[in-house]
């Protein structure tokens, strides 16, 4: 790695280094000793030494003077934020994924958990999608590009920098192919099936690898069953259920583009006789199904985040409860409900409490069969609760 870098110091107030020493990587603006190192002296994304009040270095990182998270620690050994460091982190991340998966379809980099705060990288075979959500990582884009090309030798590399999180960091949005060609949709392989993904225009970075391990667990619940997959996106849950032998599958998404994608994936995998896609608002579809007394053996609810900010917790938790009640109302008497939340502000116990409250309101009994969490290519950083964002349960719903 590079020699000790000549970066300016960002000095913390006395005692504010404790969280970093315990393993966290974030420095909040009120933890900086602005009398000694005014935040206004730095530019967004600038590399810095993060040091405690006594002047002892905690490591190298980068700063953004205009955000609540004023700095992120990247390397405790104090190496330069350069291509060499990124190459090393990519190789460490790759070693885990190659142990987990026989083929290169997975999330390769999960930000802080893989030692690269603000960076997401996903692999779709020989196509790589990268996303920078912080000014510091955006500033390192050329180094990251070079490192990805060196470590992975992809046929194509797309920077999909259109996340709303970039606005918080003062960054614009862009989608740019920086290497190779990308003509039309790309394939995501999962569970022996192939899903066409529009990497340029699709949601997030194109596919939701975080639910793969949970979808892998559908087999004992769906064979021969009628399955409803709500908030389906490209049909991941529903078509995996069809692959495990579900008799009938209904996939619902509000996006016409997503529904077109589901239909293409139904045809690609040969499920035209068993699977259907519906363009509809999830809540409206469930209310209409309840009114029509339609029932399914398995209902899967995988909504977008209802709690995007901490202050939305009360309203968002009620939305999860209402959704789960509607899901239970279209279940057969001895049905399976799979319900999830990707809101990192939503505690698992609150999701379960809402599920139980909804069941009691409907005079139902719930048995919790399996807890669900994110796939292991989204490893949790034990000191950073925000990385443990996906939670869910498989539940059996019975009459009281």
N, C-alpha and C positions, 0 to 999 in steps of 0.2 A: 504494500500500500504506500501511498504518498507520505512524504515527511510531514512533521507536525505543521499544520497549516497556520498561516498568519492571518487569523480572523480577529475582528474586534470582540471585546468581551461584553456580554449581557449579564449584569450583576443582579443577583436575587437579594431580596430583603432577608434580614436575619431570621432563620428558622424555616424559610420557605422552600428549602431544598429537601425537606423530609420526604415529601411525596415522590420526588424524583429518585431519591435514594432507595425508596421502597419499591421502585420498579416502574412508576408511571413515566410518561414521556412528554407530558404537556406542562407548559408554564403559562399561567394566566396573567393578564396584564397587571392585576393588583399585587402580584408576587414579585414584580420587578422593582429594583431600587432605582426609581426614575431620577432621583437627585444625582446619582453617580453615573447612570447610563440612561439618559432620556430616550424613550422609545422613538421620539421624533427624529432622533439622529440616525435611525436605520431606514433602509428601504425594504419594501415587501419582498420576502424571499431571501434576504441577505444571509449568508452563512455567518455563524457566530460561535464563539466559545461561551457556553453557559457556565457561570461560576457562582459559588456561594458567597455569602457576605464577607467571609474571611479571605476571599480571593482564590479558593481551591477549585480547580476545574472539575465540572461534572461531566463534561463531554462536549462534542460539537453538535450543532443543530442549525436551525434556521429560524428567522424571526419574521413576524408580520406586525408592524406597529399599530395597525388599524383594526385588529380583531381581538375578541375576548381571549382566545388562545393566542397569546403573544409570541410564543416560541414552541418549537417541538425539538426534543432531543433525538438525535439520530444515531450517534456513535459515542458510547461511554469511554472508549479508548482514545478518543480524540483524533481520529483519522479525518482526512479531508473529505468533503462531500463531492466526490468525483466519480468517474466511470469505474475506477478500480473498486471502490466501495460497493457500488451498485452491482457490479459483476459478482462480487463475493456474496452479497445478500441474495441475488438471484440463484446462484448455485446452491446455497443452503435451502432456499425455498423449493427449488426443483428436486432436491434429494427427497424431501418429504412427499411431494406429489407423485414422484416415480415409484415410491414405495407403496402409495395408496392405490394408484390407478395404472392399469396396463396400457392405456392409450392416452394421448395428450389432449384430453378434453376435461378441463378443470380450471379453477381459479388458481393462478400461480402466485400472485402476490395479493395479500389482504392487509395493506396498509401497515399500521403500527405492529400488528401481530407478526409480520414478517420483517420488521426492522426498517421499513420504508414508509414512514408516515406520509399520508396524502397520496399514495400510489395504489392503483388497482390494475392488475394485469390478468387477462383471461386468455386461455388457449382453445382454439377451435381447430384441432389438427395442426396444419401448417400455417394457420392464420392466427395472428396475435392482436388482441385489442388492449390498449392501455388507456388509463384515465388518470389525470392529475387533478386533485381537488384542493390543493393548497398552493400558495404563491411560491413557497420554497421548492416544492416538487415541480411546479411549472417552470421554475428557473433552471431546474436540472434536466429539462426535457431532452436536450440533445445528448447528454451523458446517458440518460436512461435508454434512449433510442439505440445508441451505439452498443450499450451493454446487452440489450435484448437481441440485437442482431448477432453479437458475438456468441452469446450463450445458447440461443435457440435456432439460429439460422432459418427464420421463418420465410415462407413464400410471400407473405404480406404482413404489414404492420400498420394498424389503424389507431390513431389517437382520437378517442371519442370524448373530447372535452366539452360536453354539453350538460354536465350535472349542475343542478341548481345550487349546489354547495359552493361552486366557484364564485358566485356573486358575493357571498359573504366575505371571500378573500379578495374582492376587488378585481376579479378576473373575468374576461369575456368568455363566450362560448364558441367552440369551433369543432368541426369533425374533419380530420385531415388524414389522408393516406400518405404515409411518408416512405413506404417501401413496398415494392411489388405491385401486383394488380389485384383488384377485388371486384369481380364482375358478378352482380346478382347476389342472391342469398348464400349464406354459408351454412354448413351442416354442423349441428351439435349431436353427438352420439351419446345415448344414455340407455342402459338396460336393453341393449340389442336393437334399439329403435333409432331412427334418424329424424331430427327436427330441423326444418329449414328456419334460419334466423336472419333477419335483416340487421346486420351489424351497424349500418349507418343510421337507420331511422328507428330501429327497435328500442324498446325500453331498456334503461340502464346500459349495461355493456352487451346486451343481446340475448342473454339466456340467464336463468336463475339456477346456477349450480349449487347455491346454498341449500336447496331443498332436495337434492339428489338422494342423499342417504335416507331421507324420510320417505321419498317415493319408492325407494328400494324395499321398504318395509310393508308395502301395500298388499303383497301376495296373499297372505292368509285371510284378508278381509274382503277381497273383491272377486274371487273366482266365482263365476256364475251369477254375479250380483248386478243389479242396476245401479249405476254410479252417476252422481251429479258432481261436476267439477266447476265451482263458481270462482270468478276472477281467474279465468283459465289461462290468459295470455296466449301462449302458442300451443296449449293442450298438454303441457307436461304431465300433470297429475292424471288427467282423464285417459290419455293415450297409454301411459304406463299401466293404468288399471286394465285397459283393453289388452295390453300385452301380457298381463297376468291372468287373462281369461274372463274378464268381466263380460256379462251377457249384453248389456246395453250401457252406453256412455253418453251423457249430455254435457257439453262444455259451454260455459257462458262467459262472455266478456262484453264490456260496453263498447270497446273499440272495434270499429268495422275493419280496420287494418289487421288487428289481432285475429278477428274471426276468419278473415281470408287466410291468414297464416295457419289457423287451426285446420281449416278445410284442406289446405295443401298438405299438411302433415298427416291428416286422416288418410288421404289418398296415397301419400308416399309410403305409408306403413301398411296399407291394405286393410284398413278398418272401416271401409265405407258401408259395410253391412251392419255395423254395430255402433258406430259413433256419429254424433251430430253436433254441429256448432250453432250457437244462438247469439245474435247480437242484441244485448239487452242490459239495462242497469241491474246489478245484482239484487238489490233490495226489491225492485219492482218485479223482477222475474220470480223471486221467492214468494212474494205476496200473491202474485197471480197463480203460482203453482199451489199455494195453500188454499186459495179460493176455489180452484178447480179440483182439489183433493188429489193432486198428483203426489206420488210417493216414490222414494228411492231407498235402496238397502244401505247405500253408503253415500254420505254427503261430505264433500271436501270444500273447506272455506279457507282460502289463502289470499286475503285481501292486501292491498297496499297499506302502508303505515297510517293508522288513524291518529296516532299520537306523535306528531313531528316535533313538538316542543313540550317542555315539561308542563307549561301552563295549560296545555290541551289535554292533560291526563284524565280529568274528570269526564269531559265530553267524549273523548276518544274511548275510554273504557266502557261508557254507556253504548257507544256504537258497536263495539265488539259484542256486548251482551245482546243487543237487539239482533245483530246478525246471527249469533248462535241460537237465539230463540227461533228465528225464522228457519234456520237450518234444521232444528229439532222438529219443527212442525211439518216438515215435508219428509221426515224419516218414517220408515216402516216401524212397527211396534218394537222389534228387537233390532235396531239399526246401529250403524257405526257412523260417528261424527268425527271427522278429522278437522281440527280447527287450529289456526296459526296466527301469530302476530310477529311482524318484522319491525315493530316499534321498540327501539332500545330503551325508551322511557317507560315502557309498559312492563311492570314486573310479572314474572310467570304466575305468581300466586294471585295477582289481581285478575289475570285472564281466567284462571281456574275458579276464582270466587264468582266472577260474572257468569261463567258457564253453570255453576251450581245454582246461583240465584235464578237464572233463566229457567233451569230445569224445575226448580221448586214452583216458580210462577206458572209453569205449564203442567204441574202435577206429574212430573217425570222423575225418574231415578237415573243417575249417571254413575257409571263405573269407569274410572280412569285406567286405561290399559297400558299405554306407553307414553312416556314423555318424548317430545320431539325437540331437537335443537339443530343448529346449522351443521352442514357437512364438514368433515375434517380438513377440507381444503380452505376453510374459513376458520383457522384456529383462533381460540380465545386467548387474549393476553390477560393473565390472572390479575394484573394490577390495573387494568383498564376495563371497567364494567361495560363501557360503551361497545366493546368488541363482541360482547355476548348478547347480540341483539335479537336473534331468532328463537322463538319459543312456540311450543304448541303441544297438543295432546291428541292421542287417539282415544276416543271415549265410546263406550257402549251406552245407548240410551234406551231405557225400558219404561213401561208404564209404572207408576208409583205402586 
